[in-house]
Amino acid sequence: MTSTTIIALIVAVVVVLIGLVVARSRRSNDGVDSFRRQIDALSPEARRPVIDQVQSAAGRQPPEDEADDEPDDEDGARGT
């Protein structure tokens, strides 16, 4: 192999790696961006149920058994 061939091969590998990194980072955001575009395309009346659902999900409290990280003693007092 000549040095020109080796340089061309290295350049091709670098270009492919850059393309893979860009494609991978773009894929992770596509779902969110697609959802936002779809919601933005809806009229305010059509998007209201989705907005209400997201806001209610964000405002939900965890169930009582999951809200308390520290277990209670048998008599109901917290440990120190």
Biopython code that builds the backbone (N, CA, C, O; Angstrom):
import numpy as np
from Bio.PDB.StructureBuilder import StructureBuilder

atoms = [
    (1, "MET", "N", (0.841, -1.186, 0.000)),
    (1, "MET", "CA", (0.000, 0.000, 0.000)),
    (1, "MET", "C", (0.880, 1.241, 0.000)),
    (1, "MET", "O", (1.925, 1.299, 0.647)),
    (2, "THR", "N", (0.428, 2.198, -0.728)),
    (2, "THR", "CA", (1.178, 3.440, -0.768)),
    (2, "THR", "C", (0.662, 4.374, 0.321)),
    (2, "THR", "O", (-0.405, 4.158, 0.896)),
    (3, "SER", "N", (1.419, 5.386, 0.581)),
    (3, "SER", "CA", (1.027, 6.330, 1.630)),
    (3, "SER", "C", (-0.246, 7.083, 1.237)),
    (3, "SER", "O", (-1.018, 7.476, 2.112)),
    (4, "THR", "N", (-0.476, 7.287, -0.047)),
    (4, "THR", "CA", (-1.693, 7.962, -0.500)),
    (4, "THR", "C", (-2.921, 7.102, -0.203)),
    (4, "THR", "O", (-3.960, 7.620, 0.207)),
    (5, "THR", "N", (-2.804, 5.807, -0.408)),
    (5, "THR", "CA", (-3.906, 4.898, -0.134)),
    (5, "THR", "C", (-4.211, 4.856, 1.361)),
    (5, "THR", "O", (-5.375, 4.852, 1.761)),
    (6, "ILE", "N", (-3.180, 4.825, 2.172)),
    (6, "ILE", "CA", (-3.365, 4.795, 3.621)),
    (6, "ILE", "C", (-4.044, 6.074, 4.093)),
    (6, "ILE", "O", (-4.949, 6.018, 4.926)),
    (7, "ILE", "N", (-3.628, 7.213, 3.580)),
    (7, "ILE", "CA", (-4.235, 8.496, 3.964)),
    (7, "ILE", "C", (-5.701, 8.530, 3.532)),
    (7, "ILE", "O", (-6.560, 8.980, 4.291)),
    (8, "ALA", "N", (-5.987, 8.062, 2.330)),
    (8, "ALA", "CA", (-7.367, 8.039, 1.842)),
    (8, "ALA", "C", (-8.221, 7.116, 2.710)),
    (8, "ALA", "O", (-9.370, 7.443, 3.007)),
    (9, "LEU", "N", (-7.685, 5.987, 3.117)),
    (9, "LEU", "CA", (-8.400, 5.051, 3.976)),
    (9, "LEU", "C", (-8.677, 5.677, 5.350)),
    (9, "LEU", "O", (-9.774, 5.530, 5.888)),
    (10, "ILE", "N", (-7.711, 6.355, 5.901)),
    (10, "ILE", "CA", (-7.891, 7.026, 7.200)),
    (10, "ILE", "C", (-8.952, 8.108, 7.101)),
    (10, "ILE", "O", (-9.791, 8.228, 7.993)),
    (11, "VAL", "N", (-8.932, 8.890, 6.045)),
    (11, "VAL", "CA", (-9.928, 9.950, 5.850)),
    (11, "VAL", "C", (-11.326, 9.338, 5.723)),
    (11, "VAL", "O", (-12.287, 9.856, 6.292)),
    (12, "ALA", "N", (-11.435, 8.246, 4.983)),
    (12, "ALA", "CA", (-12.740, 7.594, 4.808)),
    (12, "ALA", "C", (-13.268, 7.071, 6.147)),
    (12, "ALA", "O", (-14.456, 7.208, 6.440)),
    (13, "VAL", "N", (-12.403, 6.480, 6.951)),
    (13, "VAL", "CA", (-12.814, 5.968, 8.260)),
    (13, "VAL", "C", (-13.270, 7.114, 9.160)),
    (13, "VAL", "O", (-14.279, 6.985, 9.853)),
    (14, "VAL", "N", (-12.552, 8.219, 9.161)),
    (14, "VAL", "CA", (-12.917, 9.373, 9.983)),
    (14, "VAL", "C", (-14.275, 9.927, 9.542)),
    (14, "VAL", "O", (-15.102, 10.269, 10.388)),
    (15, "VAL", "N", (-14.513, 10.018, 8.238)),
    (15, "VAL", "CA", (-15.789, 10.526, 7.731)),
    (15, "VAL", "C", (-16.935, 9.603, 8.157)),
    (15, "VAL", "O", (-17.995, 10.085, 8.557)),
    (16, "VAL", "N", (-16.737, 8.299, 8.075)),
    (16, "VAL", "CA", (-17.771, 7.348, 8.486)),
    (16, "VAL", "C", (-18.040, 7.471, 9.985)),
    (16, "VAL", "O", (-19.198, 7.462, 10.404)),
    (17, "LEU", "N", (-17.001, 7.585, 10.788)),
    (17, "LEU", "CA", (-17.182, 7.726, 12.232)),
    (17, "LEU", "C", (-17.939, 9.009, 12.587)),
    (17, "LEU", "O", (-18.809, 8.996, 13.457)),
    (18, "ILE", "N", (-17.614, 10.097, 11.925)),
    (18, "ILE", "CA", (-18.330, 11.355, 12.169)),
    (18, "ILE", "C", (-19.795, 11.199, 11.778)),
    (18, "ILE", "O", (-20.682, 11.667, 12.491)),
    (19, "GLY", "N", (-20.047, 10.556, 10.667)),
    (19, "GLY", "CA", (-21.426, 10.327, 10.238)),
    (19, "GLY", "C", (-22.203, 9.486, 11.235)),
    (19, "GLY", "O", (-23.372, 9.769, 11.499)),
    (20, "LEU", "N", (-21.582, 8.462, 11.791)),
    (20, "LEU", "CA", (-22.247, 7.620, 12.783)),
    (20, "LEU", "C", (-22.556, 8.399, 14.062)),
    (20, "LEU", "O", (-23.636, 8.254, 14.633)),
    (21, "VAL", "N", (-21.624, 9.210, 14.502)),
    (21, "VAL", "CA", (-21.840, 9.996, 15.724)),
    (21, "VAL", "C", (-22.977, 10.995, 15.523)),
    (21, "VAL", "O", (-23.816, 11.162, 16.408)),
    (22, "VAL", "N", (-23.012, 11.654, 14.378)),
    (22, "VAL", "CA", (-24.074, 12.622, 14.101)),
    (22, "VAL", "C", (-25.426, 11.914, 14.007)),
    (22, "VAL", "O", (-26.420, 12.394, 14.553)),
    (23, "ALA", "N", (-25.463, 10.787, 13.323)),
    (23, "ALA", "CA", (-26.720, 10.047, 13.175)),
    (23, "ALA", "C", (-27.221, 9.546, 14.521)),
    (23, "ALA", "O", (-28.423, 9.578, 14.783)),
    (24, "ARG", "N", (-26.335, 9.092, 15.362)),
    (24, "ARG", "CA", (-26.722, 8.572, 16.677)),
    (24, "ARG", "C", (-27.260, 9.690, 17.574)),
    (24, "ARG", "O", (-28.262, 9.493, 18.262)),
    (25, "SER", "N", (-26.623, 10.838, 17.577)),
    (25, "SER", "CA", (-27.089, 11.935, 18.419)),
    (25, "SER", "C", (-28.402, 12.501, 17.895)),
    (25, "SER", "O", (-29.227, 12.966, 18.681)),
    (26, "ARG", "N", (-28.606, 12.472, 16.611)),
    (26, "ARG", "CA", (-29.844, 12.979, 16.022)),
    (26, "ARG", "C", (-31.010, 12.058, 16.352)),
    (26, "ARG", "O", (-32.118, 12.534, 16.596)),
    (27, "ARG", "N", (-30.781, 10.753, 16.364)),
    (27, "ARG", "CA", (-31.831, 9.787, 16.647)),
    (27, "ARG", "C", (-32.390, 9.941, 18.052)),
    (27, "ARG", "O", (-33.591, 9.762, 18.254)),
    (28, "SER", "N", (-31.562, 10.264, 19.017)),
    (28, "SER", "CA", (-32.029, 10.356, 20.393)),
    (28, "SER", "C", (-33.008, 11.507, 20.582)),
    (28, "SER", "O", (-33.864, 11.434, 21.464)),
    (29, "ASN", "N", (-32.914, 12.556, 19.792)),
    (29, "ASN", "CA", (-33.807, 13.697, 19.919)),
    (29, "ASN", "C", (-34.988, 13.651, 18.969)),
    (29, "ASN", "O", (-35.933, 14.424, 19.130)),
    (30, "ASP", "N", (-34.961, 12.763, 17.981)),
    (30, "ASP", "CA", (-36.014, 12.737, 16.982)),
    (30, "ASP", "C", (-37.386, 12.452, 17.577)),
    (30, "ASP", "O", (-38.370, 13.048, 17.139)),
    (31, "GLY", "N", (-37.484, 11.572, 18.547)),
    (31, "GLY", "CA", (-38.770, 11.234, 19.138)),
    (31, "GLY", "C", (-39.414, 12.438, 19.800)),
    (31, "GLY", "O", (-40.601, 12.703, 19.606)),
    (32, "VAL", "N", (-38.631, 13.164, 20.581)),
    (32, "VAL", "CA", (-39.151, 14.343, 21.268)),
    (32, "VAL", "C", (-39.488, 15.433, 20.263)),
    (32, "VAL", "O", (-40.543, 16.061, 20.355)),
    (33, "ASP", "N", (-38.603, 15.660, 19.307)),
    (33, "ASP", "CA", (-38.857, 16.698, 18.305)),
    (33, "ASP", "C", (-40.081, 16.366, 17.468)),
    (33, "ASP", "O", (-40.880, 17.249, 17.154)),
    (34, "SER", "N", (-40.231, 15.112, 17.110)),
    (34, "SER", "CA", (-41.392, 14.705, 16.326)),
    (34, "SER", "C", (-42.678, 14.926, 17.115)),
    (34, "SER", "O", (-43.668, 15.421, 16.576)),
    (35, "PHE", "N", (-42.657, 14.553, 18.404)),
    (35, "PHE", "CA", (-43.833, 14.760, 19.252)),
    (35, "PHE", "C", (-44.170, 16.246, 19.348)),
    (35, "PHE", "O", (-45.337, 16.624, 19.246)),
    (36, "ARG", "N", (-43.164, 17.084, 19.542)),
    (36, "ARG", "CA", (-43.407, 18.531, 19.644)),
    (36, "ARG", "C", (-43.972, 19.094, 18.351)),
    (36, "ARG", "O", (-44.871, 19.934, 18.379)),
    (37, "ARG", "N", (-43.448, 18.635, 17.212)),
    (37, "ARG", "CA", (-43.973, 19.119, 15.931)),
    (37, "ARG", "C", (-45.420, 18.709, 15.744)),
    (37, "ARG", "O", (-46.234, 19.490, 15.251)),
    (38, "GLN", "N", (-45.747, 17.474, 16.142)),
    (38, "GLN", "CA", (-47.128, 17.015, 15.998)),
    (38, "GLN", "C", (-48.064, 17.814, 16.894)),
    (38, "GLN", "O", (-49.157, 18.192, 16.473)),
    (39, "ILE", "N", (-47.643, 18.070, 18.119)),
    (39, "ILE", "CA", (-48.477, 18.847, 19.042)),
    (39, "ILE", "C", (-48.624, 20.281, 18.551)),
    (39, "ILE", "O", (-49.715, 20.848, 18.616)),
    (40, "ASP", "N", (-47.543, 20.873, 18.061)),
    (40, "ASP", "CA", (-47.608, 22.246, 17.558)),
    (40, "ASP", "C", (-48.509, 22.367, 16.341)),
    (40, "ASP", "O", (-49.088, 23.426, 16.100)),
    (41, "ALA", "N", (-48.634, 21.287, 15.568)),
    (41, "ALA", "CA", (-49.481, 21.325, 14.378)),
    (41, "ALA", "C", (-50.966, 21.286, 14.732)),
    (41, "ALA", "O", (-51.809, 21.639, 13.906)),
    (42, "LEU", "N", (-51.288, 20.866, 15.936)),
    (42, "LEU", "CA", (-52.689, 20.796, 16.338)),
    (42, "LEU", "C", (-53.219, 22.178, 16.700)),
    (42, "LEU", "O", (-52.461, 23.066, 17.091)),
    (43, "SER", "N", (-54.508, 22.341, 16.566)),
    (43, "SER", "CA", (-55.126, 23.589, 17.000)),
    (43, "SER", "C", (-55.125, 23.619, 18.527)),
    (43, "SER", "O", (-54.996, 22.571, 19.160)),
    (44, "PRO", "N", (-55.268, 24.803, 19.131)),
    (44, "PRO", "CA", (-55.276, 24.889, 20.604)),
    (44, "PRO", "C", (-56.358, 24.009, 21.236)),
    (44, "PRO", "O", (-56.145, 23.445, 22.309)),
    (45, "GLU", "N", (-57.504, 23.889, 20.584)),
    (45, "GLU", "CA", (-58.574, 23.058, 21.135)),
    (45, "GLU", "C", (-58.192, 21.584, 21.097)),
    (45, "GLU", "O", (-58.499, 20.838, 22.026)),
    (46, "ALA", "N", (-57.521, 21.161, 20.024)),
    (46, "ALA", "CA", (-57.146, 19.765, 19.878)),
    (46, "ALA", "C", (-55.989, 19.400, 20.806)),
    (46, "ALA", "O", (-55.884, 18.251, 21.235)),
    (47, "ARG", "N", (-55.131, 20.352, 21.117)),
    (47, "ARG", "CA", (-53.971, 20.032, 21.950)),
    (47, "ARG", "C", (-54.269, 20.139, 23.439)),
    (47, "ARG", "O", (-53.461, 19.679, 24.245)),
    (48, "ARG", "N", (-55.381, 20.718, 23.833)),
    (48, "ARG", "CA", (-55.732, 20.896, 25.243)),
    (48, "ARG", "C", (-55.745, 19.589, 26.030)),
    (48, "ARG", "O", (-55.182, 19.560, 27.124)),
    (49, "PRO", "N", (-56.363, 18.487, 25.535)),
    (49, "PRO", "CA", (-56.355, 17.244, 26.324)),
    (49, "PRO", "C", (-54.943, 16.698, 26.576)),
    (49, "PRO", "O", (-54.660, 16.166, 27.649)),
    (50, "VAL", "N", (-54.073, 16.833, 25.589)),
    (50, "VAL", "CA", (-52.711, 16.337, 25.757)),
    (50, "VAL", "C", (-51.978, 17.171, 26.800)),
    (50, "VAL", "O", (-51.287, 16.629, 27.662)),
    (51, "ILE", "N", (-52.130, 18.484, 26.722)),
    (51, "ILE", "CA", (-51.470, 19.372, 27.688)),
    (51, "ILE", "C", (-51.988, 19.092, 29.091)),
    (51, "ILE", "O", (-51.207, 19.034, 30.040)),
    (52, "ASP", "N", (-53.304, 18.917, 29.229)),
    (52, "ASP", "CA", (-53.875, 18.605, 30.543)),
    (52, "ASP", "C", (-53.349, 17.282, 31.073)),
    (52, "ASP", "O", (-53.067, 17.157, 32.265)),
    (53, "GLN", "N", (-53.215, 16.290, 30.194)),
    (53, "GLN", "CA", (-52.726, 14.981, 30.619)),
    (53, "GLN", "C", (-51.272, 15.064, 31.086)),
    (53, "GLN", "O", (-50.914, 14.455, 32.094)),
    (54, "VAL", "N", (-50.438, 15.805, 30.369)),
    (54, "VAL", "CA", (-49.037, 15.951, 30.755)),
    (54, "VAL", "C", (-48.929, 16.696, 32.076)),
    (54, "VAL", "O", (-48.143, 16.313, 32.943)),
    (55, "GLN", "N", (-49.715, 17.760, 32.238)),
    (55, "GLN", "CA", (-49.658, 18.523, 33.479)),
    (55, "GLN", "C", (-50.159, 17.703, 34.661)),
    (55, "GLN", "O", (-49.602, 17.808, 35.754)),
    (56, "SER", "N", (-51.190, 16.894, 34.472)),
    (56, "SER", "CA", (-51.686, 16.086, 35.581)),
    (56, "SER", "C", (-50.683, 14.987, 35.932)),
    (56, "SER", "O", (-50.533, 14.639, 37.103)),
    (57, "ALA", "N", (-49.999, 14.439, 34.931)),
    (57, "ALA", "CA", (-48.988, 13.417, 35.205)),
    (57, "ALA", "C", (-47.803, 14.024, 35.945)),
    (57, "ALA", "O", (-47.217, 13.369, 36.807)),
    (58, "ALA", "N", (-47.443, 15.252, 35.628)),
    (58, "ALA", "CA", (-46.320, 15.908, 36.295)),
    (58, "ALA", "C", (-46.676, 16.289, 37.723)),
    (58, "ALA", "O", (-45.793, 16.362, 38.578)),
    (59, "GLY", "N", (-47.946, 16.531, 37.996)),
    (59, "GLY", "CA", (-48.358, 16.957, 39.320)),
    (59, "GLY", "C", (-48.779, 15.836, 40.236)),
    (59, "GLY", "O", (-49.136, 16.088, 41.387)),
    (60, "ARG", "N", (-48.750, 14.593, 39.759)),
    (60, "ARG", "CA", (-49.171, 13.459, 40.582)),
    (60, "ARG", "C", (-48.232, 13.251, 41.754)),
    (60, "ARG", "O", (-47.018, 13.407, 41.628)),
    (61, "GLN", "N", (-48.804, 12.897, 42.895)),
    (61, "GLN", "CA", (-48.026, 12.551, 44.072)),
    (61, "GLN", "C", (-47.757, 11.048, 44.047)),
    (61, "GLN", "O", (-48.601, 10.286, 43.575)),
    (62, "PRO", "N", (-46.607, 10.608, 44.542)),
    (62, "PRO", "CA", (-46.368, 9.165, 44.598)),
    (62, "PRO", "C", (-47.308, 8.520, 45.609)),
    (62, "PRO", "O", (-47.737, 9.179, 46.556)),
    (63, "PRO", "N", (-47.632, 7.252, 45.427)),
    (63, "PRO", "CA", (-48.485, 6.577, 46.403)),
    (63, "PRO", "C", (-47.864, 6.637, 47.793)),
    (63, "PRO", "O", (-46.646, 6.764, 47.926)),
    (64, "GLU", "N", (-48.703, 6.546, 48.836)),
    (64, "GLU", "CA", (-48.213, 6.712, 50.204)),
    (64, "GLU", "C", (-47.106, 5.748, 50.560)),
    (64, "GLU", "O", (-46.153, 6.135, 51.238)),
    (65, "ASP", "N", (-47.201, 4.496, 50.123)),
    (65, "ASP", "CA", (-46.184, 3.523, 50.494)),
    (65, "ASP", "C", (-44.841, 3.806, 49.819)),
    (65, "ASP", "O", (-43.807, 3.348, 50.305)),
    (66, "GLU", "N", (-44.834, 4.550, 48.713)),
    (66, "GLU", "CA", (-43.585, 4.902, 48.046)),
    (66, "GLU", "C", (-43.096, 6.289, 48.444)),
    (66, "GLU", "O", (-41.935, 6.619, 48.199)),
    (67, "ALA", "N", (-43.945, 7.102, 49.046)),
    (67, "ALA", "CA", (-43.571, 8.466, 49.385)),
    (67, "ALA", "C", (-42.628, 8.509, 50.573)),
    (67, "ALA", "O", (-41.851, 9.456, 50.696)),
    (68, "ASP", "N", (-42.669, 7.519, 51.449)),
    (68, "ASP", "CA", (-41.876, 7.514, 52.661)),
    (68, "ASP", "C", (-40.673, 6.604, 52.461)),
    (68, "ASP", "O", (-40.830, 5.388, 52.347)),
    (69, "ASP", "N", (-39.473, 7.178, 52.419)),
    (69, "ASP", "CA", (-38.270, 6.394, 52.199)),
    (69, "ASP", "C", (-37.811, 5.670, 53.450)),
    (69, "ASP", "O", (-37.207, 4.601, 53.356)),
    (70, "GLU", "N", (-38.089, 6.239, 54.635)),
    (70, "GLU", "CA", (-37.629, 5.642, 55.878)),
    (70, "GLU", "C", (-38.732, 4.765, 56.460)),
    (70, "GLU", "O", (-39.873, 5.210, 56.587)),
    (71, "PRO", "N", (-38.406, 3.529, 56.815)),
    (71, "PRO", "CA", (-39.435, 2.679, 57.419)),
    (71, "PRO", "C", (-39.756, 3.143, 58.839)),
    (71, "PRO", "O", (-38.891, 3.647, 59.555)),
    (72, "ASP", "N", (-40.996, 2.966, 59.223)),
    (72, "ASP", "CA", (-41.408, 3.330, 60.569)),
    (72, "ASP", "C", (-41.095, 2.188, 61.524)),
    (72, "ASP", "O", (-41.057, 1.025, 61.123)),
    (73, "ASP", "N", (-40.866, 2.530, 62.808)),
    (73, "ASP", "CA", (-40.718, 1.510, 63.851)),
    (73, "ASP", "C", (-42.070, 0.884, 64.113)),
    (73, "ASP", "O", (-43.088, 1.345, 63.597)),
    (74, "GLU", "N", (-42.078, -0.171, 64.917)),
    (74, "GLU", "CA", (-43.337, -0.862, 65.198)),
    (74, "GLU", "C", (-44.356, 0.028, 65.856)),
    (74, "GLU", "O", (-45.555, -0.117, 65.618)),
    (75, "ASP", "N", (-43.888, 0.973, 66.701)),
    (75, "ASP", "CA", (-44.833, 1.858, 67.380)),
    (75, "ASP", "C", (-45.156, 3.110, 66.562)),
    (75, "ASP", "O", (-45.857, 4.000, 67.044)),
    (76, "GLY", "N", (-44.656, 3.180, 65.345)),
    (76, "GLY", "CA", (-44.968, 4.291, 64.468)),
    (76, "GLY", "C", (-44.006, 5.459, 64.571)),
    (76, "GLY", "O", (-44.136, 6.430, 63.826)),
    (77, "ALA", "N", (-43.038, 5.387, 65.483)),
    (77, "ALA", "CA", (-42.066, 6.484, 65.626)),
    (77, "ALA", "C", (-40.947, 6.290, 64.631)),
    (77, "ALA", "O", (-40.581, 5.160, 64.306)),
    (78, "ARG", "N", (-40.414, 7.373, 64.154)),
    (78, "ARG", "CA", (-39.283, 7.300, 63.228)),
    (78, "ARG", "C", (-38.001, 7.033, 64.004)),
    (78, "ARG", "O", (-37.812, 7.505, 65.125)),
    (79, "GLY", "N", (-37.124, 6.256, 63.364)),
    (79, "GLY", "CA", (-35.819, 5.983, 63.987)),
    (79, "GLY", "C", (-34.923, 7.196, 63.917)),
    (79, "GLY", "O", (-35.099, 8.058, 63.055)),
    (80, "THR", "N", (-33.971, 7.268, 64.813)),
    (80, "THR", "CA", (-33.039, 8.397, 64.836)),
    (80, "THR", "C", (-31.653, 7.974, 64.491)),
    (80, "THR", "O", (-30.743, 8.802, 64.465)),
]
sb = StructureBuilder()
sb.init_structure("model")
sb.init_model(0)
sb.init_chain("A")
sb.init_seg("    ")
for serial, (resi, resn, name, xyz) in enumerate(atoms, 1):
    if name == "N":
        sb.init_residue(resn, " ", resi, " ")
    sb.init_atom(name, np.array(xyz, "f"), 0.0, 1.0, " ", f" {name:<3s}", serial, name[0])
structure = sb.get_structure()
